[in-house]
Structure formats: structure tokens, C-alpha cells
Amino acid sequence: MTKIERKLHKIDVSNKSVGRVASEIAILLRGKNKPEFMPHLDCGDIVEVKGVEKLKFTGKKLEQKKYFHYSGYPGGLKTTKMSDLFKNNPAEILRRAVREMLPPVKFRKNMMKRLIIR
């Protein structure tokens, strides 16, 4: 088995759309840009992101989009508006978008650890 070589990618996301940036980051974290990519191996790179507070949203997403969290108990569905989340923690919006674009496998948590948002 060969040693996986991880490179550092620095991305400035100011004035870019969230979805397009998230898909680009997900490809780098997964390692699909490498010729030695195999879907059952975690061979992705490290991604450092800056300028998250200047992300661009198209349409009326900031006012209309909601994030849901269910505790598992009756009446335990909690909703958060995207505008509130963007005011409190703009990095969390990008983190959630990238997480949902990665495959739901056992090493998704390790891939997310390599995403550094400044």
C-alpha cells in the first residue's frame, strides 16, 4: 500500500456562490482530482478556506431556506433560518453544504476534519 500524499489547497471564497464552492471543496476533500483515486480509500487533500463572511447567495435563499434538526422525540423538530445562521456563524453554512456533498461513508468525518475554515 502506498503512502497517501496530502497537499494543502487555499481557496478564497469571497463573492462566490455557496454551492459551486462547496462542490469544488468536496472534490478536493474526497481526492477525485487525483489519478490514483479509489472510492473505498480516503485519499483527499487538505482545504483551507478564507473569506466565508463574503459568500454570495442567489435568489431568496437567505430569507427562505431553513435548516432542520430532529431530536428523535415527539415535538423535537427544530428549525433555523439561513439568515440567522449566517449572522451567527457563516462558516457553518459552508460546512453543512460540503458535508452533504460528501458520500455518507465511515470516513466522511475524517474528510471533514481536513476542511479548515478561517
C-alpha positions in Angstrom: 0.0 0.0 0.0 1.4 3.4 -0.9 1.6 6.4 1.3 -1.1 9.0 0.6 0.3 12.4 -0.1 -1.9 15.2 1.0 -1.5 18.7 -0.4 -2.8 22.0 1.0 -5.3 23.9 -1.2 -6.0 27.5 -0.2 -9.3 28.9 -1.5 -10.7 32.4 -1.3 -14.5 32.2 -1.4 -15.4 35.9 -1.2 -18.1 36.8 -3.8 -18.6 33.2 -4.9 -21.8 31.1 -4.8 -22.0 28.6 -1.9 -23.0 25.6 -3.9 -20.3 26.0 -6.5 -17.6 26.5 -3.9 -18.9 23.5 -1.8 -18.8 21.1 -4.7 -15.2 22.2 -5.6 -14.2 21.7 -1.9 -15.9 18.3 -1.8 -14.0 17.1 -4.8 -10.7 18.1 -3.3 -11.5 16.6 0.1 -12.5 13.3 -1.5 -9.5 13.2 -3.8 -11.4 12.8 -7.1 -8.9 15.2 -8.7 -6.1 12.7 -8.3 -5.3 9.9 -10.8 -4.9 7.4 -8.0 -8.5 7.9 -6.7 -10.3 4.9 -5.4 -13.8 5.3 -3.9 -13.1 3.0 -1.0 -10.0 4.9 0.1 -9.7 8.3 1.8 -7.0 9.9 -0.4 -8.2 13.5 -0.4 -6.3 16.7 0.3 -6.4 19.5 3.0 -8.5 22.5 2.1 -8.1 25.9 3.8 -10.9 28.4 3.1 -11.0 32.1 3.8 -13.5 34.9 3.1 -16.6 33.0 4.3 -18.3 36.1 5.6 -18.5 37.4 2.0 -20.2 34.4 0.4 -22.8 35.1 -2.2 -26.3 33.7 -2.2 -28.5 33.5 -5.2 -32.3 34.0 -5.2 -34.1 34.4 -1.8 -32.2 31.7 0.0 -31.2 33.9 2.9 -34.8 34.6 3.8 -36.5 31.4 2.7 -34.1 28.5 3.3 -34.3 26.6 6.6 -32.2 24.0 8.3 -33.9 21.2 10.3 -32.7 19.3 13.3 -34.7 16.5 14.8 -34.0 15.2 18.3 -35.9 12.0 17.9 -38.6 12.9 20.4 -42.2 14.0 19.6 -42.2 17.7 19.0 -38.4 17.8 18.8 -38.1 19.2 15.3 -36.1 22.4 15.4 -35.7 24.9 12.5 -33.1 27.6 11.9 -33.3 30.2 9.2 -30.3 30.6 6.9 -30.1 34.3 7.6 -29.8 33.7 11.4 -27.1 31.1 10.9 -25.2 33.4 8.5 -25.3 36.2 11.1 -24.1 34.0 14.0 -21.7 31.6 12.2 -21.2 32.0 8.4 -18.7 29.1 8.3 -21.4 26.6 9.4 -23.4 27.2 6.2 -20.4 26.2 4.0 -19.5 23.3 6.4 -23.1 21.9 6.1 -23.1 22.3 2.3 -19.7 20.5 1.9 -20.8 17.7 4.4 -23.9 16.9 2.4 -21.9 16.7 -0.9 -19.6 14.1 0.5 -20.7 10.4 0.5 -22.2 9.0 3.7 -19.4 6.6 4.4 -17.4 5.9 7.6 -14.5 8.2 6.6 -16.7 11.3 5.9 -15.8 12.6 9.4 -12.1 12.3 8.6 -12.7 14.2 5.4 -14.5 17.0 7.2 -11.6 17.3 9.7 -9.4 18.3 6.8 -11.6 21.3 6.0 -10.2 24.4 7.7 -12.4 27.5 7.6 -10.7 30.7 8.7 
